[in-house]
Amino acid sequence: MYSRAQPSPRYRDLLQMYADMHTHGERFHGVSGKETFEGISLIPHVHTIRRLVAETGAQNLLDYGAGKASLYGLRNFLLPGDSTPIETVHDFWDVDFVELYDPGYEPYSKLPQGTFGGVICTDVMEHLPAEDLPWILGEIFGYAERFVFLTIARYEADKRLPNGENAHITIKPAEWWAEVIGSVAASRPSVLWEARVEERKFSDRARLIREGVALRGGAGG
């Protein structure tokens, strides 16, 4: 059984590789460090997070695995499908603050203290070793007072790690994720949780489509 104090050797190796990519970029496709793991993958899910904030009354959030968190620096921008700009994503969600954490990015690498109304974690789980998921999910649920929101890709990434391996190392079906998340969430029944396990397909016009299976549990149900 691995833990925060004693993660798997695989987790330690990956953490070093992600830190390297944050600084030096993704070499196989020539992506700069600045453009690697920008922290904008939650943009398609901001409306869902807003709903969860309103549903649970969360007043603050933790973005666990925030990358460079570029989204939070945007001002007066349009969300997909909207015609009215929002001043900031904090205002859109109507929360007091969002704490940022990413162990692979030095500015946000300090482990958060205390708890938060909601914890959001987008495009992170598939980057982690399966053997470390129980303690990582346990940490995520331990930070949450009211809700947890996860998005998980079950397809290969465009990015490659410095060793040439695909960056999505744990690709599993929704049923597998439901079991793993549910087993951890069972110890926090008062915490509502939602997860979206996404497939990636292309339309006839080669337009990228992400189709997801929505999972939900907790909050006494």
Beta strands, then each sheet from edge to edge (+ up, - down):
strand 1: 60-64
strand 2: 97-101
strand 3: 116-122
strand 4: 144-153
strand 5: 192-202
strand 6: 208-217
sheet 1: 2+ 1+ 3+ 4+ 5+ 6-
end
